[in-house]
Amino acid sequence: MPVSRANGLDIYYEKAGSGPPLVLIHALPFDHNLWLYQVQRFSAHFTTLAMDLRGWGRSAKPHTPFSLADMGNDILGVLKDEGVSGGAVVLGCSIGSKLALMLACDRPDIFSAAILVGGNSDTAIGRYLLNGFVERDDALDADSIAQVFGALTVSDLTDRLPAYKSPTLIVNGEFDNALKGGTRTASLIAQAEHTIIPGTGHCCFLEDPGSFDVLVSDFLKRNRLWPQ
């Protein structure tokens, strides 16, 4: 499987399908496998690039401090290795949504749109699904994880959002603890759409992949980003 070293660290990722790039950024404490339903669905129309963030999965686990920007540059390194210079859509959950929004703000030349999912799960099916992903990961590194959370504590994109103009879809589950934050973020972005999926929590794309995938497909089609 591919490994990008463009940013000086080993960043593991998996590539599927063909077409415009769809970049998938996972939540914590998971890895690229969190997007298994979306890879299956969207790789029929897009080239899906699902990566393990530094500190997680099969990617490098540095113990020295780094920033959210460094994590974003890891993702840009994967795109560089794959020859992606524009026309990408970025989809992220939780910390992945923060990275997705940062990348979309920083590099509108590369990312045509952003899809953001966030929060914590309060549903039984959500807890069951997410626990399955955590329990199978025996490669967690406490020191590296501490650096990831350190990077998160010093990052705030709020002041940049009023100037951000790209199409953006924000999705929350009905029982998502980040619903309030998602609503606020949507209010600050001129082109944002905000949708709530009933009966779901944190990773609504796992709990109700059918509804989530329809929302994403319709959003991309409305914004002429769905491949012909």
N, C-alpha and C positions, 0 to 999 in steps of 0.2 A: 504494500500500500504506500501511497506517496507521503513523503516527509519534506516539508519546506524548511530550508535553513537560511532564507533570504534575510532574516532579521537577527541572525547570529545564534538562534536556538532551534532545536528540533521541534517543529510543529506538525503533528500528525493530522492528516485529513483524508477524507474519502470522497471520491468523485463518481457521479453516476449520471447517465442520460446524456442528452445533447440539446443544444439550443442556448438561449441567453443565460448568463450565470445567475443562479439563486444561491446566495451565501447564507448559511445556517449557523447561528451562534448560540450555543447551549446555555442553560441556566446552571447554577451551582446547587449541589455538588455532583453534577452529572458529567456526561461527555457527549460526543457527537451522536451516539445511539439514541439520544432523546428524540431525534427527528426521524425515527424510522418510518412512521406513517407518511410524513411529508416527502421524504425521499422517494418512497414508493409511488406516491400520487403525482408529484411534480416533475420527476425525472423523465416522464413521458413527453414533457414540453420544454424543460429547462435543463441546463447542466447544473446539478446540485453539487455544492461544495460544503460539506459538513466537517468541521474541524474540532479538535480538542484544544481548548484554551491552555496556555501555559499554566502549569501547576496541576493539570487534570488529565485523566485518560492516559494516552500513550505519548503525550507531548512532554517536553522537558519540564523539570521541576526546580527552577532556580531558587536559591535561598537568600539572595541579596535583594534589596528593595528595588521595586520597579513601579511604573505608573500605568494608569489606564491607557495612556497614549502608547506606551510600549506594547501593551496587549493588542491595541488597534493596529500597530505596525506589523505585528505577527500576522494578522489577517491580511493586511495589504501585501505582505510578503508572499503569502499563498497565491493571491491573485496575480502578482507579478510573475511567479513561477508558471502559472497557468496561462499567461498571456492575456489576462483580462485588463483592459484599459478603459472600459466604459460599458454602459448598458446593463449594469448589474442591479439586482434587487437584493436588499439585505433584510433578513428575518432573524430576530433575536428574542430570547426570553429572559426576563429578570436581569442579571448582570449582562446577559447577551443583548437585551433590548437597549441598555445604556450604551454598550459598545456600538450597537447598530446605529443609534441616533448620533453618537459622536462621529462615526465614520461618514454618515450621510451629511452631517453639517460640514465636516472638514473637506470631504471630497465629492462634491456634487458632479464633478466630471466623471467619476467612476460609478456612483450610485444614483440611479434614476428614481428610486423610491425606497422607503423603509416601512417595515411591518414590525410592530413592537408588542410583545406579550409580557405580562409581569405578574408578580404577587406571590402569595402563599396559598396552599390548599387547605380548605376546611371540609372537603367532601371525603366520604369513605373510599370511593373509587379512586380519587386523586391520591390519597395516602397510600393505597395499595399499589398503584402503578409506580409512584415515585420511590417507594421503599424497595421495589424490585430493582430499580436502577442503582440505588445506593448499595444494596447488599452484595451485588455482584462485583463491586469495584474494590479490590484488595490492594490497590497501588496508590492509595492516598498518602500524601507527604505533608505532615503537619507544618513544617517550617515553610514550605512553599505556599501552602494554603494561607498561612498568616500574611505572607507578602501580597497575595491576591486581595485579601480583605483590607490590607493597608492601602493598596492602590485605590480601592473603592471609596475610602473615607475622605479622600482629598479631591474628589471629582464632582463638579456641579456644572451642568449645562444650561441651567435655567436662563441666564442672561443672554444666551445665544439663540434661544428658540424663536423670539419674535422676528428675527431676520432670516430664519430658515423657511424656504418656500417649496421644497420638494413634496410630492404626494406622500402622505403618511397614513397608515392604518394602525390604530391602537386597539388592541383586543384585550379585554379582561373577562375572567369568569365571574359569575354572579357572586360567588363566595371568596373572591380574590381579595386578600388583605391590601393589595395595591390598587384597588379600584379607585379610591379617592385620588391617589397620585396619578393614575392614568387619566382621570377626568381633568385634572389640573394641567397635565402635560398637553392634552389635546386642545385645551383652551388657549394655550400659548403658541400653537403652531397654526399658521394661516390655512394650510391645505390639509389639516388633519381630519380624519374620520374616526369616530370612537364607537365601538360596538361591544356589547356585553353578551356572552353566551350563557344562557340559563343553565342552572344546575351544575356548574363546573367551578373549579377553583384555580389553583396555580397554573398548571400546564394544561390549559383547556384543549390544546391541540392533541394531547394524549387522551384526555377524558372523553372528548367528543370530536374525533378527527374529521368526521363527515361534515359537521356544521362549520368547523374551522376552515377546512379546505375550500368549501364553497365561498365563504367570506373572502378568503385570499384570492381565489380565482376571479370572483366578481370585481374586486378592487382592482386587480391588474388589468382586467378587460376594460373597465371604465376609464382607466388611465392609459390605455393603448400600449400596455406593456406585456400583453399576452401574445405569444408568437403566433403568427399566421400559419 
